Amino acid sequence: MRIGELAERAGTTTRTLRYYESRGLLTARRTENGYRTYDEDDLRLLRQIRTLQDFGFDLEETRPFVDCLRAGHPAGDACPASLAVYRRKLAEIDGLIAQLQQVRAQVGAQLLRAEAELPAGPEPRCELTSHEREQGERTS
């Protein structure tokens, strides 16, 4: 198949495919007249790359999976290098989750403090009404 068909079947653009080619992730074969041609294996590589990118992997992190597929394995994660990338990504995700849990705890504590310090009585108005905003715009 030619580059346009591959791009369409993979749900990407020809520009992206050329970029992947420049990065060594995709290898085009050339016809006699110079057109790039691809096959179903190339489509499989692209689907692997796109799936990993959907999971948050950057392009360079997909390389071991592509290499694994090129080596003839039925799945891109059937090689030790791919498993190592999975482990690193999980550790990164765990670190981000821990950070978010800390931020959540801090925001929760701030909310509790702020609620406890609210004065009794009617709620204070913190925002101008649209009428007050219009008045302010006219006087400025």
N, C-alpha and C positions, 0 to 999 in steps of 0.2 A: 504494500500500500504506500501511497505517497504521503508527504508530510501533512497536507491538509486533512486527509482522511484520518490519519493517526491522531491528529490534534482533536478532531471532532469526536472520535470514538473514546478518547481519553478524557474529554471534557476540559481541554486546555487550549492554548493558542500555539500557532506555529512559532511565534517569537519565543515562547517558553521552551519549546522543543529545541530550538536552535541554541538557547542558553544552556539547557541540559547537555547538549552535544558539546558545547564549548567547555563545559565543566567535566567532561569525560564520563558522564552518567548514561548517556545515550550515544550509540554509534550508528550512524547512517551508512548504508551501502549506496553506491552511486550507479545509476544506469549509464549506458553508453553516452546519452545526451546530457549527463550531469545531474539528473534529478535524484533527490534523496529517496530511498525506498526503505521500508520497514516491514516487519512481520509481527505475528502474534506474540512472539517472545518480547518484542519491544513494547507492545501494549501491556503485557504483564508487568514489565519493569516500571512503566509509567504508573500503572495502578498501585503498585507497591509504594512508589515515591509519594503519590498523592495521599494514600491512606496514612502513611507515616506523618506527612505534613499536616493532615487534618488532626492528628493526635498531638501536634505541637513540636514535632521533630524539625530541626532546621535541615536545609538541603544537604549539608555535608554529613549529617548524622545518618542520612539514608544510604550513603555509599556502601557500607558493609552488607546491607540487605541486597543492593543491586549486584554487588560482586558475588554474593551467595547464589543469587538466581543465575547469573552468568556462568557460574561454575557447574551448573546443571542440577542444582538442588530444586526440589519441587516447591519449596517455600523459601522466601528471603530471610526467614529467621531460623533456618536450620543450621546455621554456622556459629561457631564460638564468638566471632567478632560481632555478629548481630546481637547475640545474647548479652555481650558486654555493653553494647549501646542501650539495650533495654534496661539493664541494671543501673547504668548511669542516669538514664532518664527517670526511672522510678525514684532514685535518690534525690534528684532535682525536684521532682514533683512533691515528694515527702517534705523537703525543705520549704517549699513554697506553702504547702498546707500548714506547716508549723508556724510560719510567719503570719499567715492569715489568721490562724487561731489566736495568736498573740494580739494582733490588731483588733480582732473581734472582742477579746476580753477587755482591752483598754477602752474601746468605744462603749462597751456595755457598762463598764465602771463609770465612765464619764456621764452616761445617760442616767444611771442610778443617782450619782451625785447631783446632777442638775435637777432631777425630779424631786429629790429630797430638799433642795434649797428653794423650791418654788414657794412664794409667799401664799398664805391662806387668802381666800377671797376670790374676786373675779380674775379670770385669766388676763395677764397683761397682753396688750396688743403689740405685736412685734412687726407687723407689716402695715403699710399704708393702704387704705382702701383706694379703689380706682378714682373716686371723687377727690380724695386728698392729693393723689398724684397729679391729677389734672390741675388742681389749684396751685400746686407747687410749680408746675411747668409754666403756668401763666405769669407767675410772679418773678420767674427767673429771667 
